[in-house]
Each structure stands twice: as C-alpha cells, then as structure tokens.
Amino acid sequence: MREPGWMVLWLIGTAGSLTAALLLVLVSRWWSRRFLRRAFTRLLRDPYMENIWELASGIMRHTPQVAVENSLRAEAGGIIKRPFGSPRRFLHFDHLVFSPAQLVRRPTPEDERVDLAVTIGPCARRPLRVDIPILVSALGYGVGLSAPVKIAIARGAAAVGTATNSGEGPLLPEERQAARHLILQFHRGKWDKDPDTLRQADAIEIWVGQGASAGVESRTEAALLPERAKALMGLRPGEDAVLPARMPGIRTKGDWRRLVDDLKAATGGVPIGMKLVPSGMLEADLDIALEAGVDFITLDGAQAGTKGSAPILQDDFGLPTLFGLCRAVRHLERRGVSGTVSLLIAGGLKTPGECLKAIALGADAVYLGSTVLFAAAHNQIAKTLPWEPPTELVFAWGKLAHRFDPEQGARHVAQFLRAYAAEIEVGIRALGKRAIGEVGREDLVALEPWTAQVTGIPLADGSPTASPWLPDPDGNPKPPSRLKSLVRDGLKRWLS
C-alpha cells in the first residue's frame, strides 16, 4: 500500500512543478516582450542626448580595450599595469610563407632523422646545447609566477631537453633541481649576484632591456611577494623588490666588458649574453654588446609579454620583433660574427610556423613565454572561470594559486613543447632539409611588398627582391625602394 501512495505524491509533485514552470515561462515571455518593446521604442525615438545608444556610440569611437583601460585609469589615478603584453597588431610573420620542396629539391624521407639541436654560445668555453630550438622565456618567481608554476615549467622544459630562464625573481632551488638547463637572468636587482648562485647557471643573460617594459625601473610591492621570495631576495620587512633603471656599477662601455669577463670567470666559461629591446639605435647597441665580448644576444621585441607594465611601454616603445630580427641579422653579418655569436629572438611568437620563420630569417633559437604559461595552465583555468582571470591561478599573489597542480602543469608543458618540435620537424622535412641549421632565407617568400621591404625576402610574384628599407648604419647608399619605384613609374604613366 505504501508504494502506490508514494507514486501518487510523486505524480502530484511532478504535475505541480510542470504547471509552475509553464506559468513562469508564460509570465516571463509576456514580461520580456513588454520590456523589449518598450526598450526598442525608446531606443528608436529618444533624442540622441537622452538616448542610451549615446554610450555605445561614444565607446565605439575608441575600442573596448581603450574604453576599459581609460576607466581603470580614472579609478586608479595612476599608472595601470597590464599583464601579458600589448594587444596591438604589429607587422609580424603573417605575410611570409615557406617554399615547399617538390622537384628541384625533394622532401626529406620520413625514415631519415631530422636534427633539431642548437648550440648557444658556440665559442664559449662551455657552450649550451639544447635538443630543440625553443627556449622558455624569463618568467620570474615571486615577482610574477608562483613556485608551483615555476617548478612545473622547469620540469616540462627538462623533459624535452631544452632550457628555462630564471627571470627577474630569485633563483628557486626547486627550479634549479627540476631544470635540465637553466639560463640565469643577471638583472638590475640586488639578489642572485653571489658566486654560489652564478655557478649554478648553464648560461647567464644580462638583462638590459625588455620588449614589454623597455629599460625602466621595475617594482613589485612587498605586499605581493611571497615570504619565501622575500627571504631568497634578502629583502627587509616591508621592502619592495626593485630593479632600477640602470645596471649598478655600469657607467662606460668598458664596464660592460669587465662585467662579462667577471661572469665568465665566476661560472667557468658558460655562455654570457645580453637581453635587449630592439630600438632605432639597435646597431649601436649591438656594437656595445659585441665589444663587451658576449656569446649570445637576446632580442625581446615589442610584442613581448610581462607580468605587468604600463600600457604606454607595451604599445608605443620598441621595434616589433620582425624589424629587430632582420636588422640584427644584417648587422651581425656585416660585423662578421654570424655563427659565433648566437642570436635568440623573443616577443609575440605563438605558433610553430612563426618560430621556424624566425629561425629561417637568421635566429639561432626562439624564446616562448606567454604561450608556455598558458600551456602550463591549460584546462586548469577552468578553476578560475568565469569569475576570475587565469592570472589568479598562476601569479604568486593570485587568490587561487594554491589550486594549481604542478604535476599536471609539467605534463602539459612537456606535451606542448614536444608538439611544437614535431611540427617544426615536419616543416623542415617539407623543405627538403635534415637539420634546423639548414633552414634559411632562401626557403621563404613574401606575400606583399611591405614585408618584402623589411625582410629582403623575394616577393611571391617573382619580381626582384625588395631591398631592405632600413638605413645602413655604415653609411652605404641605399637603393630606392620598390614601393617608391612603383609609385614613381605609375605617376609617370598617368602624366603621359
């Protein structure tokens, strides 16, 4: 007797629920129809000064990015710090394509090995050799990433035989233990300068400039720093982590030479390099670095990311990566150091194809930063969405940093880098080559004149190679650009 009674109650409850749901739908439809009718009536009749569309019209005069950031400035009353880098679209690698091997040159057979290994600083006493031409960019512990994220990235890089960069923060012992190859960033801060720390490096990168923050002071407030990071930095209670605008103790060109020599002696001869943001004075900057005796140069283009810097520095300072790369390659060739001083490129590289194009244009290896960080977070960002941004999961001061799984992060970083390497290998085979070092400018074609001018790569229409538009710092005469010639010839035909 109990079962039929429960069945009746269930039927009554279900019927009541369905009835209530039906009534709710009918009422909501009636209400929404009335609301929308009234809203559209006002939208199409109210004078512009009283019309809500005035807000949309005003915002569309800018962009959502500008509108939001101007509102943040109005709220903050000071400099806002945008993470990850500029959203601006610069001239990049989009209009370069590879010329596949077919008859003149045949593709590489699938059973032949392709060598992706790269040697950084080949003339150093202890060169750094990595298994793939992709390095993990400078992502600092404490001043940016949490310890679990930093360790996960180091493990992922080690799994594929490549190097990771310590960044602006203090060297984390667990990171050094997890990393197979570690590039220590010699920054302008007061930490990580002792001989014991320097000797742990497989290469040292002197941080002079950065694409997303130029060369100005970098400061991380004490309230944001983890206690362990403060201890590793040797900071006093309440002291901010400050990297001044200038390298302490450096006043002349000769000081740079002494610094490089001291670092080589302290580390037993590992490669010593300089990290620069490419500028209009790039060639002169490169000459100072070469005179200092560096083994490699890192160029961090305007598209580079950061933990946070002023939007004006990200959007309006520094040359885009493609410009800096092409100018640097030409200058190093003129100075006769190509192949002896390694060139590393960073800033906005986000696909295997772009990485291979940068190498074809003359880079020895490329850095990936933000893309690796997103790979480390991968599906873990679901722990933050939709109410918090992914930075709350990966930054040291993030509200959800404790929920990051380093084992999962390391696995995804390794898989991400393996996938990049595999695609680059496919590209090398499609070019009929057998090693990353065989890929060159002859493998590229430009799809439009502006890219051809900047890179000196032949146009796809088969016309003569456009000469680079950038001035020669040696004072050599510059041939007239193809664009100017086309305009001049067109005007002559029109006038005649």
URLINBEL-V664528 format. One line per field, one symbol per residue. ss: DSSP state (H for helix, E for strand, L for the rest). psi: psi as a letter, one per 40 degrees, with the letter a starting at -180 (. if undefined). burial: + if it has 16 or more other ideal C-beta (glycine too) atoms within 10 Angstrom, else -. Layout:
ss = ???
psi = ???
burial = ???
This chain:
ss = LHHHHHHHHHHHHHHHHHHHHHHHHHHHHHHHHHHHHHHHHHHHHLLHHHLLHHHHHHHHLLLHHHHHHHHHHHHHLLLLEELLLLLLLLLLLLLEEELLLLLLLLLLLLLLLLELLEEELLLLLELEEELLLEEEEELLELLLELHHHHHHHHHHHHHLLLEEELLLLLLLHHHHHHLLEEEEEELLLLLLLLHHHHLLLLEEEEELLELLLELLLEEELHHHLLHHHHHHHLLLLLLLEEELLLLLLLLLHHHHHHHHHHHHHHHLLEEEEEEELLLLLHHHHHHHHHHLLLLEEEEELLLLLLLLEEHHHHHHLLLLHHHHHHHHHHHHHHLLLELLEEEEEELLLLLHHHHHHHHHLLLLEEEELHHHHHHHHHHHHHHLLLLLLLHHHHELLLLLHHHLLHHHHHHHHHHHHHHHHHHHHHHHHHLLLLEHHHLLHHHEEELLHHHHHHHLLLELLLLLLLLLLLLLLLLLLLLLLHHHHHHHHHHHHHHL
psi = dddddddddddddddddddddddddddddddddddddddddddediiddehdeddddddedbidddddddddddddeahihhidaheihihaedfhiihihcddhiihieehihheiihhfdeidgihhidifhihihhiideciidddddddddddddefiiihdadiihhddddddhdhhhhhgaeieifeiddddeeieihhhhdiideebfiihhhiddehiddddddefiihehihhhidihhehdiddddddddddddddeefihhihhihhaefddddddddddefidihhhhieeiiidhihdddddeiiiiddddddddddddddefehedhihihigeheidddddddddeeidiihhcddddddddbeeededieeiiddeddideidedeehhdddddddddddddddddddddddddefieideehadeeiiieidddddddehiieeeiihhiheiiheeeiihiiidddddddddddddd.
burial = -------------------------------------------------------------------------------+++++++---+-++-++++--+------+-----+-+-+++++-+--++-+++++++++++++++++++++++++++++++++++++++++++--++-++++++++++++-++----++-++++++++++++++++--+-+---+++--++-++-+-----+-+---+--------+--++--++-++--++++++++++--++-++-+++-+-++++++++++++++++++-+++-++++++++++++++++----++--+++++++++--++++++++++++++++++++++++++--++--+-----+++++++++-++--+-+--++++++-++--++--++-+++++++--++-+---++++--+-+++++++++------+-+++--+-------++--------------
